[in-house]
C-alpha cells in the first residue's frame, strides 16, 4: 500500500445486480467524487478532466455490480 492513498470516488448504494424485484423503496444510489484528491494526483486541467471521466466510469461500474477485479480488466482496454 502506498504511503499516501487518494480516494478519488466512492459509490454508495445497492448494485443493480444485487437488487430484487421486491426492492421497491429505498434511497437513491450516490456517487461521490473527491475534488481535492483528484487535483492532487493530476497535473493540469486536461488531466483533471480525464481523471474525472475515469473515476465516474469506475463508480458507475460499481453501480452495475462490477467488482474491482472486473473493473481493472475492463480498464485495460
C-alpha positions as CSV (number, residue, x, y, z in Angstrom):
1,X,0.0,0.0,0.0
2,X,1.4,3.4,-0.9
3,X,2.2,5.7,1.9
4,X,-0.3,8.2,0.5
5,X,-3.6,6.9,-0.7
6,X,-6.0,9.2,-2.5
7,X,-9.6,8.0,-2.8
8,X,-10.9,9.6,-6.0
9,X,-14.5,8.5,-5.9
10,X,-17.0,6.4,-3.9
11,X,-20.2,4.5,-4.9
12,X,-22.8,4.3,-2.1
13,X,-25.9,2.1,-2.8
14,X,-27.1,-1.3,-3.8
15,X,-25.7,-2.5,-7.1
16,X,-28.2,-3.3,-9.8
17,X,-27.0,-6.9,-9.8
18,X,-27.9,-7.3,-6.1
19,X,-31.4,-5.8,-6.2
20,X,-34.5,-7.9,-6.0
21,X,-37.9,-7.3,-7.6
22,X,-39.2,-6.6,-4.1
23,X,-36.7,-3.8,-3.6
24,X,-39.2,-1.1,-4.4
25,X,-38.5,1.6,-1.8
26,X,-35.0,2.8,-0.9
27,X,-32.9,5.9,-1.1
28,X,-31.2,6.7,-4.4
29,X,-27.7,5.5,-5.0
30,X,-25.0,8.1,-4.8
31,X,-21.6,8.6,-6.4
32,X,-19.1,10.9,-4.7
33,X,-16.2,12.5,-6.5
34,X,-13.4,13.9,-4.4
35,X,-12.1,17.1,-6.0
36,X,-9.1,17.7,-3.7
37,X,-7.8,14.1,-4.2
38,X,-8.2,14.3,-8.0
39,X,-6.4,17.6,-8.1
40,X,-3.6,16.2,-6.0
41,X,-2.9,13.3,-8.4
42,X,-3.3,15.3,-11.6
43,X,-1.2,18.0,-13.3
44,X,-3.2,20.4,-15.5
45,X,-6.8,20.8,-16.4
46,X,-6.9,18.2,-19.1
47,X,-5.6,15.5,-16.7
48,X,-8.2,16.6,-14.2
49,X,-11.0,16.2,-16.8
50,X,-9.6,12.8,-17.9
51,X,-9.4,11.6,-14.3
52,X,-13.0,12.8,-13.5
53,X,-14.3,10.8,-16.6
54,X,-12.3,7.7,-15.5
55,X,-13.5,8.0,-11.9
56,X,-17.1,8.5,-12.8
57,X,-17.0,5.5,-15.2
58,X,-15.3,3.4,-12.4
59,X,-18.1,4.3,-9.9
60,X,-20.9,3.6,-12.4
61,X,-19.4,0.2,-13.0
62,X,-19.8,-0.5,-9.2
63,X,-23.4,0.6,-9.6
64,X,-23.9,-2.2,-12.1
65,X,-22.3,-4.7,-9.8
66,X,-18.7,-5.0,-11.1
67,X,-16.0,-5.6,-8.5
68,X,-12.5,-4.1,-8.5
69,X,-11.0,-7.0,-10.4
70,X,-13.6,-6.9,-13.2
71,X,-13.2,-3.1,-13.5
72,X,-9.5,-3.5,-13.7
73,X,-9.9,-6.0,-16.6
74,X,-12.3,-3.5,-18.4
75,X,-9.9,-0.6,-17.9
76,X,-7.1,-2.4,-19.7
77,X,-9.0,-2.0,-23.0
